[in-house]
Amino acid sequence: MENTYRVLIADDHPLARKAIKSLLASDSSFLLVGEAIDGEEAYSQCKELQPDLVLMDIHMPGMNGLEATRLIKQSFPKIKVVILSVSDDIADLFTAIQFGAQGYLLKNMDPDDWITYLHALIDGTADVSRELAGRLFYQFREGDIPDQPSPDTLTPREREILMHVAAGETNRELAEKLHISENTVKNHMKNLLKKLYLDNRVQLASYAVKHGLSLKK
């Protein structure tokens, strides 16, 4: 039986919410359980409805989406939050990730890409793009993330995996280069997240960059 994921939409624009609802309605695995028009209402509805996934607009009146994300992840860490934006402002992106967001979607992306991305995120296979990997390098080279366990706690294979993640490679590309299966790659990812106390693949990439784990050019 197909899993159903309960979704809360937080966006102050009625037309945006309508468009997102229409998009989600095309896939039976997503069930809309609530709507919020600002961050405070989004937080309140998370408490009441316990959704699996929140699609969170950044710029809303009152409490914005970034602050709401921080509060939601503090109180309900199992709820996944995906930030919605009309632009890929790198400062907003990194703030969202530091506050615990699992993903970042541009509103002008192709609808099919939205659905594919959301499924990949829920399955734990959403990848960091090469463009984002490059921007991660410049954002985090000064060490703007909290300290995590040292890379010395990692196995040589885990450090190798991290270097490929920081380069923006997909699980499939990584598996082909290291001559291992995609399932083995996924297992390494889960182990790394647990060992480094991180939440998602983007944070793994930023950790790798901060600690100098990058592929030689």
Secondary structure as UniProt FT lines:
FT   STRAND          5..10
FT   HELIX           14..25
FT   TURN            28..29
FT   STRAND          30..36
FT   HELIX           39..49
FT   STRAND          53..57
FT   HELIX           65..75
FT   TURN            77..78
FT   STRAND          80..85
FT   HELIX           90..98
FT   TURN            99..100
FT   STRAND          103..106
FT   TURN            107..108
FT   HELIX           111..123
FT   HELIX           130..140
FT   TURN            141..142
FT   HELIX           151..153
FT   HELIX           156..166
FT   TURN            167..168
FT   HELIX           171..178
FT   HELIX           182..196
FT   HELIX           201..210
FT   TURN            211..212
//
